[in-house]
């Protein structure tokens, strides 16, 4: 038994596409979508876990994609592209898959299942997500320096007493 990651991604994308068209996650529908696939149970389980993970975070992912590609927000994207991007963003930010593999696989799926321009679009958006995700956190504004504490009798420098 070997997990076929590429096939799991493909099936996860197909499940996400079906859920997206129905506007709801339906486990029975996911099982039906994957039914004709000749793969191990482990690969089906991985695909379902990926699809559920993406679906749970889709609002956050969609907002990120819309910020990076405001001219093509998710609601205007072809369904395959939208769900490939969701899957890629989820995998870049929530899984331990090497980023190059995530992006390369998303490009290959776009070439196989979507339009001629989709591979370049998916590549550009996922590359931007990766750059943001790997960037060090922006420095926070330095707080105003706090004033020096008032000296206490114990910390005050000794003074000479004059008679």
C-alpha positions as CSV (number, residue, x, y, z in Angstrom):
1,X,0.0,0.0,0.0
2,X,1.4,3.3,-1.0
3,X,-0.2,6.7,-0.7
4,X,-0.4,8.2,-4.2
5,X,-0.2,11.9,-3.4
6,X,-0.7,13.2,-6.9
7,X,-3.9,11.1,-7.2
8,X,-5.0,12.2,-3.7
9,X,-4.6,15.9,-4.8
10,X,-6.6,15.2,-8.0
11,X,-9.4,13.6,-6.1
12,X,-9.4,16.3,-3.4
13,X,-9.7,18.9,-6.2
14,X,-12.6,17.0,-7.7
15,X,-14.4,16.7,-4.4
16,X,-13.9,20.4,-3.7
17,X,-15.3,21.2,-7.1
18,X,-18.4,19.1,-6.4
19,X,-18.8,20.7,-3.0
20,X,-18.3,24.1,-4.4
21,X,-21.1,23.6,-7.0
22,X,-23.4,22.5,-4.2
23,X,-22.2,25.2,-1.8
24,X,-21.8,22.5,0.9
25,X,-19.5,19.8,2.0
26,X,-21.3,16.4,1.7
27,X,-19.3,13.3,2.7
28,X,-21.6,11.0,0.7
29,X,-21.0,13.1,-2.4
30,X,-17.3,12.9,-1.8
31,X,-17.4,9.2,-1.6
32,X,-19.5,9.1,-4.9
33,X,-17.0,11.4,-6.6
34,X,-14.1,9.1,-5.6
35,X,-16.0,5.9,-6.3
36,X,-14.7,5.3,-9.8
37,X,-11.1,5.8,-8.9
38,X,-8.9,2.7,-8.8
39,X,-6.8,3.7,-5.8
40,X,-6.0,2.4,-2.3
41,X,-8.2,3.3,0.6
42,X,-5.3,5.2,2.1
43,X,-5.2,7.5,-1.0
44,X,-9.0,8.1,-0.8
45,X,-8.7,8.9,2.9
46,X,-5.9,11.4,2.2
47,X,-8.0,13.1,-0.5
48,X,-11.0,13.4,1.8
49,X,-8.8,14.8,4.6
50,X,-7.3,17.4,2.2
51,X,-10.7,18.3,0.9
52,X,-12.2,18.7,4.4
53,X,-9.2,20.8,5.5
54,X,-9.5,23.1,2.5
55,X,-13.3,23.4,2.9
56,X,-13.0,24.4,6.5
57,X,-10.6,27.2,5.7
58,X,-12.0,28.3,2.3
59,X,-13.3,31.7,3.5
60,X,-9.8,32.7,4.8
61,X,-8.1,31.2,1.7
62,X,-10.5,33.0,-0.6
63,X,-9.9,36.4,1.1
64,X,-6.1,35.8,0.7
65,X,-6.5,35.0,-3.0
66,X,-8.8,38.0,-3.6
67,X,-6.2,40.3,-1.9
68,X,-3.4,38.9,-4.1
69,X,-5.5,38.8,-7.4
70,X,-8.2,41.5,-7.0
71,X,-8.9,41.5,-10.7
72,X,-9.7,37.7,-10.5
73,X,-11.4,37.1,-7.1
74,X,-12.4,33.5,-6.5
75,X,-16.1,34.2,-7.4
76,X,-15.0,35.1,-10.9
77,X,-12.5,32.3,-11.4
78,X,-13.4,29.1,-13.2
79,X,-14.4,26.4,-10.6
80,X,-11.4,24.2,-11.3
81,X,-9.0,27.1,-10.8
82,X,-10.7,28.3,-7.7
83,X,-10.5,24.9,-6.1
84,X,-7.0,24.2,-7.3
85,X,-5.9,27.5,-5.7
86,X,-7.7,26.7,-2.5
87,X,-6.1,23.3,-2.3
88,X,-2.6,24.8,-3.1
89,X,-2.9,27.6,-0.5
90,X,-4.1,25.1,2.1
91,X,-1.3,22.7,1.3
92,X,1.3,25.5,1.4
93,X,0.1,26.8,4.8
94,X,-1.3,23.7,6.6
95,X,0.7,20.7,5.3
96,X,4.3,19.6,5.4
97,X,4.6,19.1,1.6
98,X,7.6,21.0,0.1
99,X,6.4,24.2,-1.5
100,X,8.0,23.4,-4.9
101,X,6.0,20.2,-5.0
102,X,2.7,21.9,-4.1
103,X,3.2,24.5,-6.8
104,X,4.4,22.1,-9.4
105,X,1.5,19.7,-8.7
106,X,-1.1,22.5,-8.9
107,X,0.4,23.7,-12.2
108,X,0.1,20.1,-13.6
109,X,-3.5,19.8,-12.4
110,X,-4.3,23.1,-14.0
111,X,-2.8,22.0,-17.3
112,X,-4.8,18.8,-17.2
113,X,-8.2,20.0,-16.0
114,X,-8.5,23.7,-16.8
115,X,-7.8,26.4,-19.4
116,X,-4.7,27.2,-21.3
117,X,-4.0,30.3,-19.2
118,X,-4.8,28.6,-15.8
119,X,-1.4,27.1,-15.2
120,X,0.3,30.5,-15.3
121,X,-2.4,32.1,-13.1
122,X,-2.2,29.3,-10.5
123,X,1.6,29.5,-10.5
124,X,1.5,33.3,-10.0
125,X,-1.0,33.3,-7.2
126,X,0.6,30.3,-5.3
127,X,4.0,31.9,-5.7
128,X,2.7,35.1,-4.1
129,X,1.1,33.1,-1.3
130,X,4.4,31.3,-0.7
131,X,6.4,34.5,-0.6
132,X,4.0,36.0,2.0
133,X,3.8,32.8,4.0
134,X,7.6,32.5,4.2
135,X,8.3,36.2,4.8
136,X,9.4,37.1,8.3
137,X,6.7,38.8,10.3
138,X,6.6,42.6,9.8
139,X,8.2,44.4,12.7
140,X,5.6,46.0,15.0
141,X,5.9,49.6,15.7
142,X,8.3,50.2,18.6
143,X,6.5,51.3,21.6
144,X,7.4,54.7,23.1
145,X,10.3,54.2,25.4
146,X,9.1,54.0,29.0
147,X,10.4,56.8,31.2
148,X,13.1,55.9,33.6
149,X,11.7,54.8,37.0
150,X,11.7,57.3,39.8
151,X,14.5,56.6,42.1
152,X,13.5,55.1,45.4
153,X,15.4,55.9,48.6
154,X,17.2,52.5,48.4
155,X,18.2,53.1,44.8
156,X,19.1,56.8,45.1
157,X,22.8,57.6,45.0
158,X,24.2,58.4,48.4
159,X,24.4,62.0,49.2
160,X,26.8,63.7,51.7
161,X,25.1,65.2,54.6
162,X,26.3,68.7,55.4
163,X,26.2,69.9,59.0
